Amino acid sequence: MLVLPQPQCRYSMQCDYSFASRGYDFHVTQARGNDLQATRPTVVCIIGTPRSGTSLTARILNIAGVYLGPDDDMVPAGRWNPTGFWENRRVAALNRRLLKSLERNSAAPPRLPPGWAGSDGLAGEREEARALLSETFDGHRLWGWKEAGGTLVLPFWQQLLPDMRYVICLRNPVDVAASAAGIEGLTESQALAAWPGHLAAALAYTTGRLRIFVNYDDYLHARRQTVERLWRFIGNESGPTEAEVHRLEAPIDENLLHHRTPLPEALRDDRLPLETNSMYLIAELLRRTVPEPWESPSRMTTALQDAVDIHARRLLDG
């Protein structure tokens, strides 16, 4: 039977590594290659706005050893992602039902009522989620999932998996909108309007939790460093093996990375609402200035991150 991770004391000295950043204290799986040993599962959630590189990041983490579920449960490759979505269809289906029950969809601003995740009306969904997690991930020490639309319902899953760690995928909103146009009937203007709500949810719901940011462009301009960051984030200090590096050639195919607008040009785009422009600048500021979770933060960067989290929560709550 799957043992779901339980909250850990903030200052336990029994962890293999202790990340003091922002009060984090959690177990980091020690690994040699993919031979993982841990006292409890390590759960990784890949989130971000749709079309921001969540599929690519999920595949890279899968190569690093993160189990995403049985092959039969994976959404098959298609027109919009020819190398695969790396998305668990059962998790995605439950997330869609949660959003529908809240009269929302993945393109709508996430104005959700306070306390919705723990409401009695979702008791059946919580039992279903427990069964899904047990059936899918039982026996795996390093596992997770990706589903961009699921960012909006993270509080539901956090009740069951309080110690999840998060990879937040970023991409400039101009390229997100261009990539999303036509998918599920979205127009570019609709994708731009939805973008800040998704990002606000990603920031607000991961406040005080273990997280790192990965920009889509990092896979082009800082590929090796980005891959090594992801390996370290899941506890693999040795980095990718040569065989793993070779397997990364297919998913990180520059010919598949369309819509590459430089940051200054994107921010000058008149189609960007001020709120969207501001949120992207805030996220990039965080990504470039806040230390990695395994590094010691300064008082200034901690205050900056706290301020951004408050801003994201205010945007999320309307």
N, C-alpha and C positions, 0 to 999 in steps of 0.2 A: 504494500500500500504506500502511496506517495506521502511523504512527510513534507507538508508545506512549511517554508521558512517561517520562523517566528521572530518577533522583534528581539533585538539583542540589547543588552545594557550598553550605554553610551561609552563607558570607560572600562570595559572588560579588558583584562590583560591576557586573556586566553586566546586572542586572535593571532593568526600568523603574522599579520601586518596590521598596524593601526593607522588609519588616516585621520589625523586630528582636524583636518580642514572642516570648518563650520560644524564641529562637533561630531563628525562621522566617526563611528567605530564599528567595523564590520569585518567579517571573515573574508579574506582573499584566498582563493584557491591556489595552492602551490601546484605547479605543473612542470613536467619535463616532456616536451613535445605535446602530445595529446593524452598522456597518462596522468589523469587528473585524480587527486585525492583531496577529499574535504570532509568535514564533519557534517555539513549541511549543503543542500544544493545551492548553486550560484545561478540566479535567474536574471537574464538580460532582456530588456524591453527596448526595441528600436522604434523611435517615434519621430514625428516631425510633420510638416505640412505635406499633403500629397504631392508627388512628383519632385521630391527634394532629395532623392537618393536613398530612401529607406530600403528599397529592394536590393540595391547594390550593397549597401552596408550589411543587410541581413545575410546575403550570400558570403560576404567576406568573413563575417563572424561564424557562419556555418563551417567554412573551411578551417577556421581557427579552432573548431571543436564544439561550437554551440549547437546543440540538438534542437531542431525546429519542429520535429514531429515526423510521423511516418510519411513516406513518399505519397501514399494514397490520399493523405490529408492536405497535400500542398496544392495551391491554385496553380494550374498549368501555365506554361509560358504562352504568351499571346502577342497580338499586334503591338500592344503598348509596352510590353516588356519581353522581347524575344529571347532573352537569356533567363527568364523566369521571374516570378514575383516573390518567391521565397516567403510566401504568406500561408499560414495555416487556415484552411477554409472554415474549420469549425470555430476557431476563435473569431474570425472575421464575421461569420454568420451571427454569432451571439452578440457581437458588438453592434451589428446593424439592427438587430432586434431591440437592443437596449436603446439605441438612438430613436428608433421608431416609437417605442413605448413612451419616450420623452418628447415625442412630436418634433424630433430634430432629424437631420441627416448630416452626412459628413461634410456637406458644403455650407451648412447653416452656422451662423454665429452661435457659440456654445453658451447660451443663456439658460443655465440649468438651475432648478430651484435648490435652495440650501438643504443639505441633508438627504438629497435624492438617493445617493448610493446605498444608504442603509435603510431605506424605506421598506415597510412590510410588503409593499406591492411587488418588490423584486426578490422575495424569498425564494421563489421557484427558480429564478435565473441564477441565484447564488448557489443553490444546490446543483444545478446543471453545470455551473462553472467548476465547482469542486470535482464533480465526476469527470468532466472533460480533462481537467489538469491531471487527475489520477490516472485515467486511461491512457493519456497521451505521453506523459513525462515520467511515470513511475520508473524508478531505477536509474535515471539519468542524473548525473551530478552537475552538469553544466547545460542549461537549456534556456529557451526563451522564445520570443515571437516578435514579429513585426506586423503592424497594420496601421497605416497612417491615419485612417479615419478613427481608429481606436484611441487616439490621443484624447479625444473629447470625453471618453468614459473611463479614464484611468482610475478615478476614485473607487469605482466598482471593484476593479482588480486589486487595488492596493489594500482593500480590506482582507483579501485572501493571501496576498503576497506583499507584506509590508516592507520586506528588505530587497525588493527589486532594485537593480541598478539600470541606468538609462543612458542610451546613446541618442542624443538629439541631433537630427539631421537638418542642416540649414542649406538653403539655396535662395538666391536673390528672387524676389517675387515676380519680376518681369519674366525670367526664364521659367519659373513655376507656372505662371499663367499661360505662356506660350506652349509649354509641354502639356498642360491640362486641357487646353481648348479641344473640344470635341469628345472628351472622355465623359461618359455618363451625361451627355448633353450639356456640359458646362461651356459657357463662353469665357473669353479672357477676362471680361469685366467681372463676371461672377467669381472666377477663381481669385482675382485680385481682392475682391470684397471679403472672401472667406479666409484669406491668408492670415491676417493678424489674429483672428480668433483662434486658429489652430496653433499658432506660435505662442500666444498668450497661455493657452491650455498647457502646452509643453513646458513652459517656464513655471507657471503657477503650481502645477500638480507635482513638479519634481523639486520644489523648494525644500531645502534641508536634506535632500537625498543624494545619493551618489550618482553623478552624471558627468558626461563629457559632451562636447560639441564637435561635430564633424561637418565641414562645409563641402558641398558637392565638388567645388573646384579643387579641394585638397587632393582628390584622387588624380588630378592632372598635374598639379604643380608641386605637391609634397607627398607623393604616393608612398614612398618607403616609410617616411616618418609617420604618416597617418595609419598605415597598417600596423606599425610597431606600437603606436598608441593604443589601438584597439586590442592587440594581443595583451598588452600590459593591463589594460582595463579589466579584462576577464581573468587576470591573475597569472598569465603566462609570461614570466620575466625573460625567457630565452628568446622570444620573438619567433617569427615564422621560419620554418625549415625551408631548404631549397625546393623540396617537393611542393610545399604549400605556396611558395612564391610562384612556381610554375603554374599551379592551378588558378592563381589569381589573374593570369593573363586574359582568360576568356571573359570574366565578369567586368574587369577594368579595361574595356575596349574603347579607345578614344573615339572610334567611329560610331559608337552607340551613345556617346555623351553629347547630345544635341543642345542647341540654345545656350551659347556661352556669351553672356553679356558682361563686360567688365563692370565692377562695382560702381565707379563714378558715372558711367553711362547709364546704368540701371537707375541710379538715384536721381538722375536728371530727367527721367521719363515722365512726361506730363500725365500719363495715365495712372500713375501711382497716387492713391490717396495719401494725404499727409500722415494719417494714422499708420498705414502700411509702411511708408517710408521710415517713420520713426521707429517702429518695432524692429525693422530689419537692422537699422543702425544700432539699436540697443543690443540685439542679439550678437551682432558682430563685435561690438565693444566687449561683451562678456567673453566671447570666444577668444579674443586676442589679448585680453588683459588679466582674466582670472586664472590663477595657477591650476595645474592639473590636480585631481583629487589626492594624488600621492605626494604633492608638494605642499610646503607650508605657506599659507596665504598671509599677506600683509593685512593690517587693520583696514587700510584704505580699500583694498580689493574686496574684502569681506563686506564692508559697508556698501560698496558699489553693487555687489550681488544682492544684498538684502534690499536695496532700493529698487533694483530692477524687478525682483520678485514681487514687491509690493505693487509696483506699477502694473505688472502683468495680472495680478489678482484683481486690481481695480478695473482693468479693461475687461477681464473675464466676467466680473460680476455686473458689469454695465454701470 
